[in-house]
């Protein structure tokens, strides 16, 4: 049993997701815990090199987290044979070209979603990865949330009976940037820079729906740009050209209907930033990021509609919280460990660039539905 070095090229770690979820809570946490343990007992110790355009920022992060290597020269980093995995969490528009460059350099690739702004580019990267024989993966973090894992547990146990519908609510108010700093980068609100909530979030809904409730067969979607002007990181006003809210209905294989509202212009009045209610013939469940409550058929009350009398029944009291029988790790870290095992010992791994391409495909279909005001069927992807 030995500890072996695993060289990682990490691009885009100065951004919110790259820094918090991938560098700090995944790679640094894995390093500080002694690496990723393989099936034969060996441990793979991540040795990252941080890559970014702003030398001062990247150097500061390297010193802050005791990372020995950093650079602003990605091309040079890709020539290092001892660094076998390339990770990208920078802007969506740049991702296909960066992945292409890394794959041509012989690197295994792992990246944030969306993997591209359009399906053609996503498929081109997927085909190249298959042609070069490198391993590849894309982040599908929502599947690793405790709340959604609990939904999967309920589904597998037969709790729902026949699933009927899924209703999702996602979003929060993102400040415009004038009187309070925005919580999201300004490019998210410019279509010309790869922004828009449909492209950003429908990629998530694809793998959530496919893996938990049934493969997506068709979609109907309406998007809007509710806040037409915002202020960027330097306090400059700009035109918001991308959608900041959307309302989508999905038909799933097996007959389940899913409807998801998503918005960066809504104020939260629910248990979490995202909630999913799943209704079935034998029971229902509502899950957020962490918690999940259930109501079985035998415990379902008999509501009576009477608008002339004030409601006195506490419907929330009719639901029961699932017990915390399992300890859940950070989902980003868990998927990183899975990908590292996939690279180092060929462990099974399903969250490939194909799954990422499916997300881009569904976002394209949703945008087409909005543009043409009709249902769009989702075809199988041919590679």
Wavefront OBJ file of the C-alpha trace (Angstrom):
o trace
v 0.000 0.000 0.000
v 1.606 3.189 -1.224
v 0.703 6.817 -1.744
v 1.081 7.962 -5.338
v 1.079 11.476 -6.761
v -1.755 12.527 -9.066
v -1.035 15.701 -11.026
v -4.069 17.909 -11.695
v -4.296 21.005 -13.886
v -7.081 23.152 -12.379
v -8.313 26.001 -14.570
v -10.831 28.588 -13.409
v -10.375 28.202 -9.652
v -10.620 31.953 -8.995
v -14.356 31.812 -9.718
v -16.994 31.042 -7.105
v -17.638 27.394 -7.993
v -14.065 26.568 -8.943
v -12.732 27.965 -5.682
v -15.295 26.928 -3.106
v -16.586 23.583 -4.326
v -13.741 22.196 -6.407
v -10.543 23.543 -4.888
v -11.375 24.030 -1.196
v -14.106 21.478 -0.503
v -12.887 18.820 -2.912
v -9.193 18.750 -3.828
v -7.799 20.460 -0.707
v -10.120 18.378 1.477
v -9.032 15.178 -0.275
v -5.367 16.144 0.084
v -5.727 16.955 3.784
v -7.525 13.632 4.356
v -4.631 11.678 2.879
v -5.768 11.214 -0.721
v -8.235 8.935 -2.489
v -8.042 5.277 -1.514
v -8.132 2.788 -4.384
v -9.426 -0.762 -4.332
v -5.945 -2.229 -3.826
v -5.291 -0.021 -0.801
v -3.046 2.506 -2.563
v -3.815 6.193 -2.164
v -3.780 8.812 -4.895
v -2.599 12.156 -3.551
v -3.750 15.132 -5.656
v -0.999 17.593 -6.549
v -2.773 20.486 -8.283
v -1.347 23.292 -10.355
v -3.657 26.315 -10.285
v -4.174 28.081 -13.607
v -5.693 31.506 -14.142
v -5.293 34.761 -16.041
v -4.771 36.970 -12.979
v -1.331 36.119 -11.589
v -1.898 37.941 -8.293
v -5.155 36.097 -7.588
v -3.790 32.677 -8.491
v -0.599 33.178 -6.480
v -2.629 34.329 -3.476
v -4.823 31.217 -3.618
v -1.793 28.961 -3.938
v -0.196 30.476 -0.845
v -3.463 30.529 1.089
v -4.086 26.801 0.589
v -0.487 25.630 0.563
v -0.516 24.659 -3.095
v 3.040 24.540 -4.410
v 2.328 25.221 -8.082
v 0.479 27.912 -10.007
v 0.752 29.530 -13.441
v -0.914 31.838 -15.959
v 0.458 29.767 -18.874
v -2.055 27.021 -19.598
v -0.291 25.903 -22.768
v 2.879 25.200 -20.837
v 0.964 23.423 -18.070
v -0.566 21.080 -20.641
v 2.899 19.959 -21.748
v 3.734 18.542 -18.304
v 3.496 14.756 -18.652
v 3.223 14.264 -14.912
v -0.102 16.109 -14.781
v -2.659 13.687 -16.156
v -6.041 15.335 -15.447
v -7.269 18.688 -16.739
v -10.184 20.341 -14.918
v -12.078 23.419 -16.107
v -14.510 25.654 -14.230
v -14.100 28.845 -16.274
v -16.670 30.357 -18.641
v -18.940 28.123 -20.699
v -18.037 29.757 -24.007
v -14.340 28.955 -23.606
v -14.856 25.395 -22.378
v -15.014 23.474 -25.692
v -11.739 24.967 -26.948
v -10.014 24.368 -23.599
v -11.220 20.765 -23.421
v -10.133 20.225 -27.026
v -6.672 21.548 -26.243
v -6.360 19.358 -23.156
v -7.599 16.211 -24.919
v -5.146 16.766 -27.773
v -2.426 17.022 -25.123
v -3.422 13.548 -23.909
v -5.079 14.653 -20.666
v -8.098 13.076 -19.049
v -10.709 15.822 -18.718
v -13.240 16.728 -16.055
v -15.285 19.918 -16.194
v -18.164 21.968 -14.903
v -21.407 22.151 -16.812
v -22.579 23.176 -19.322
v -19.796 21.574 -21.343
v -20.600 23.921 -24.261
v -23.101 26.553 -25.324
v -24.431 24.386 -28.175
v -24.841 20.701 -28.941
v -22.553 20.627 -31.995
v -19.562 21.771 -29.938
v -20.459 19.392 -27.105
v -20.579 16.397 -29.456
v -17.324 17.432 -31.150
v -15.513 17.392 -27.797
v -17.107 14.059 -26.859
v -16.065 12.499 -30.167
v -12.506 13.770 -29.762
v -12.263 12.316 -26.257
v -13.449 8.935 -27.526
v -11.063 9.096 -30.485
v -8.062 9.926 -28.270
v -9.011 7.315 -25.690
v -8.957 9.650 -22.687
v -11.308 9.372 -19.745
v -13.806 12.176 -19.351
v -16.407 13.459 -16.933
v -18.695 16.365 -16.227
v -19.961 17.677 -12.900
v -23.468 16.460 -12.020
v -23.484 17.631 -8.442
v -27.244 17.723 -7.789
v -27.382 13.914 -7.845
v -25.107 13.889 -4.801
v -27.220 16.239 -2.687
v -28.574 14.546 0.464
v -32.121 15.612 -0.375
v -32.033 14.062 -3.836
v -30.280 10.949 -2.574
v -33.197 10.541 -0.194
v -35.616 10.790 -3.127
v -33.631 8.052 -4.893
v -33.851 5.906 -1.746
v -37.632 6.372 -1.601
v -37.990 5.538 -5.291
v -35.891 2.368 -4.956
v -37.859 1.265 -1.898
v -41.147 1.475 -3.821
v -42.474 4.208 -1.535
v -44.082 6.256 -4.329
v -45.921 3.383 -5.983
v -46.439 4.658 -9.546
v -44.851 8.080 -9.843
v -47.221 10.656 -11.300
v -45.556 14.066 -11.271
v -42.550 16.113 -10.198
v -42.736 19.817 -9.359
v -39.532 21.755 -8.882
v -39.003 25.289 -7.626
v -35.554 26.799 -7.956
v -34.169 30.282 -7.510
v -33.536 33.371 -5.457
v -33.131 37.109 -5.954
v -29.817 38.051 -7.576
v -29.173 41.723 -6.881
v -28.920 43.963 -9.910
v -25.492 45.205 -8.854
v -26.239 48.900 -8.417
v -27.222 49.316 -4.772
v -26.079 45.828 -3.698
v -23.371 43.643 -5.213
v -24.676 40.833 -7.432
v -24.145 37.259 -6.238
v -23.520 35.962 -9.772
v -21.011 37.065 -12.447
v -22.252 39.562 -15.015
v -21.603 37.258 -17.982
v -24.459 35.069 -16.717
v -26.834 37.784 -17.948
v -25.356 38.290 -21.435
v -26.478 35.820 -24.097
v -23.500 36.753 -26.264
v -21.184 35.539 -23.475
v -22.954 32.214 -22.945
v -25.289 33.408 -20.188
v -28.921 32.626 -19.432
v -30.720 30.581 -16.802
v -32.041 28.068 -19.346
v -28.559 27.065 -20.503
v -27.271 27.136 -16.932
v -30.025 25.232 -15.147
v -31.750 23.000 -17.708
v -28.440 21.101 -17.984
v -28.942 20.247 -14.293
v -32.556 19.257 -14.739
v -31.620 16.828 -17.525
v -29.484 14.586 -15.347
v -31.742 14.977 -12.311
v -34.835 13.922 -14.261
v -33.070 11.191 -16.264
v -31.527 9.568 -13.204
v -34.345 9.927 -10.666
v -37.683 10.012 -12.446
v -37.397 8.934 -16.100
v -35.567 9.910 -19.267
v -36.717 13.213 -20.754
v -38.646 12.693 -23.993
v -39.936 16.211 -24.747
v -40.003 19.738 -23.346
v -42.092 22.897 -23.441
v -40.400 26.021 -22.103
v -40.990 29.761 -21.722
v -38.162 32.097 -20.772
v -38.124 35.783 -19.867
v -35.645 38.581 -19.253
v -37.262 40.296 -16.298
v -34.434 42.673 -15.352
v -33.245 44.382 -18.571
v -30.374 46.367 -17.042
v -27.749 45.280 -14.520
v -24.379 46.502 -13.195
v -21.169 44.502 -13.622
v -18.247 43.814 -11.281
v -16.802 47.272 -11.936
v -20.067 49.088 -11.328
v -20.790 49.699 -15.015
v -24.353 49.462 -16.301
v -24.942 46.897 -19.060
v -27.883 45.462 -20.973
v -29.028 42.042 -19.749
v -29.601 40.121 -22.971
v -30.042 36.630 -21.502
v -33.058 35.006 -19.836
v -33.129 35.298 -16.042
v -36.209 33.153 -15.395
v -37.897 30.237 -17.143
v -40.811 27.854 -16.744
v -40.446 24.372 -18.228
v -42.593 21.258 -18.487
v -41.027 17.897 -19.328
v -42.618 14.645 -20.468
v -40.620 11.707 -19.119
v -40.357 8.090 -20.220
v -42.895 6.079 -18.249
v -45.505 8.829 -18.165
v -44.242 11.115 -15.384
v -44.825 14.839 -15.974
v -42.259 17.199 -14.468
v -42.607 20.955 -14.205
v -39.782 23.175 -12.959
v -39.815 26.911 -12.349
v -36.360 28.516 -12.280
v -35.591 32.137 -11.541
v -32.884 34.574 -10.491
v -35.604 37.163 -9.851
v -37.701 35.496 -7.165
v -37.695 35.933 -3.406
v -37.514 32.687 -1.467
v -40.610 31.565 0.429
v -40.017 27.820 0.669
v -37.876 25.479 2.708
v -34.796 25.711 0.493
v -33.302 27.357 -2.605
v -34.519 24.370 -4.587
v -37.333 21.982 -3.706
v -38.784 18.991 -5.533
v -42.208 17.534 -4.773
v -42.764 14.022 -6.084
v -46.299 12.658 -6.065
v -47.114 8.985 -6.481
v -50.070 6.693 -6.035
v -48.726 5.358 -2.714
v -46.984 8.414 -1.303
v -45.460 11.842 -1.824
v -42.185 13.462 -0.837
v -40.725 16.965 -0.808
v -36.953 17.331 -0.834
v -34.609 20.287 -0.653
v -30.843 20.356 -0.752
v -30.567 18.353 2.463
v -33.895 17.404 4.038
v -36.800 15.329 2.804
v -40.318 14.958 4.193
v -42.826 12.284 3.252
v -46.547 11.593 3.384
v -47.772 8.045 2.796
v -51.137 7.134 1.310
v -52.326 5.867 4.690
v -51.457 9.200 6.338
v -52.996 11.488 3.710
v -55.626 13.853 5.179
v -59.000 14.576 3.603
v -58.926 18.302 2.720
v -62.225 20.069 2.064
v -62.288 23.252 -0.007
v -64.279 25.985 1.723
v -63.270 29.547 0.812
v -65.783 30.975 3.298
v -63.944 29.675 6.352
v -60.422 30.379 7.482
v -58.211 27.322 7.219
v -57.278 25.907 10.619
v -55.694 22.620 9.584
v -51.859 22.571 9.645
v -50.995 20.713 6.451
v -47.272 20.836 7.244
v -47.924 18.730 10.345
v -49.123 15.873 8.134
v -45.605 15.330 6.775
v -42.811 13.399 8.455
v -39.106 14.061 8.085
v -36.928 11.203 6.925
v -34.421 10.261 9.626
v -30.720 11.024 9.120
v -29.575 7.417 8.956
v -26.688 8.174 6.578
v -23.787 10.615 6.745
v -23.416 12.472 3.442
v -20.124 13.884 2.181
v -19.818 17.016 0.060
v -21.269 16.037 -3.326
v -18.559 17.744 -5.372
v -15.856 15.924 -3.413
v -17.670 12.616 -3.755
v -17.832 12.952 -7.524
v -14.169 14.028 -7.687
v -13.208 10.865 -5.806
v -15.287 8.783 -8.203
v -13.590 10.352 -11.217
v -10.115 9.887 -9.743
v -10.849 6.179 -9.171
v -12.170 5.984 -12.732
v -8.902 7.415 -14.076
v -6.553 5.494 -11.792
v -8.170 2.042 -11.584
v -10.836 2.147 -14.311
v -13.661 2.096 -11.772
v -17.172 2.405 -13.280
v -18.214 5.978 -14.013
v -21.357 7.195 -15.735
v -21.134 10.991 -15.545
v -19.253 11.358 -18.812
v -19.163 14.086 -21.448
v -22.066 12.250 -23.107
v -24.199 13.045 -20.066
v -22.943 16.622 -20.280
v -23.920 16.757 -23.950
v -27.421 15.560 -23.039
v -27.753 18.557 -20.752
v -26.712 20.950 -23.516
v -29.136 19.224 -25.873
v -32.073 19.711 -23.506
v -31.169 23.367 -22.997
v -31.128 23.821 -26.780
v -34.524 22.124 -27.049
v -35.903 24.373 -24.294
v -34.612 27.492 -26.048
v -36.104 26.251 -29.327
v -39.429 25.620 -27.591
v -39.444 29.172 -26.226
v -38.504 30.617 -29.614
v -41.065 28.585 -31.599
v -43.743 28.397 -28.869
v -44.238 24.618 -29.143
v -43.295 21.220 -27.658
v -39.896 19.891 -28.754
v -39.020 16.178 -28.786
v -35.622 15.154 -27.405
v -33.875 12.742 -29.766
v -31.185 10.207 -28.797
v -27.666 11.592 -29.257
v -25.642 9.832 -31.926
v -21.855 9.934 -31.487
l 1 2 3 4 5 6 7 8 9 10 11 12 13 14 15 16 17 18 19 20 21 22 23 24 25 26 27 28 29 30 31 32 33 34 35 36 37 38 39 40 41 42 43 44 45 46 47 48 49 50 51 52 53 54 55 56 57 58 59 60 61 62 63 64 65 66 67 68 69 70 71 72 73 74 75 76 77 78 79 80 81 82 83 84 85 86 87 88 89 90 91 92 93 94 95 96 97 98 99 100 101 102 103 104 105 106 107 108 109 110 111 112 113 114 115 116 117 118 119 120 121 122 123 124 125 126 127 128 129 130 131 132 133 134 135 136 137 138 139 140 141 142 143 144 145 146 147 148 149 150 151 152 153 154 155 156 157 158 159 160 161 162 163 164 165 166 167 168 169 170 171 172 173 174 175 176 177 178 179 180 181 182 183 184 185 186 187 188 189 190 191 192 193 194 195 196 197 198 199 200 201 202 203 204 205 206 207 208 209 210 211 212 213 214 215 216 217 218 219 220 221 222 223 224 225 226 227 228 229 230 231 232 233 234 235 236 237 238 239 240 241 242 243 244 245 246 247 248 249 250 251 252 253 254 255 256 257 258 259 260 261 262 263 264 265 266 267 268 269 270 271 272 273 274 275 276 277 278 279 280 281 282 283 284 285 286 287 288 289 290 291 292 293 294 295 296 297 298 299 300 301 302 303 304 305 306 307 308 309 310 311 312 313 314 315 316 317 318 319 320 321 322 323 324 325 326 327 328 329 330 331 332 333 334 335 336 337 338 339 340 341 342 343 344 345 346 347 348 349 350 351 352 353 354 355 356 357 358 359 360 361 362 363 364 365 366 367 368 369 370 371 372 373 374 375 376 377 378 379 380 381 382 383
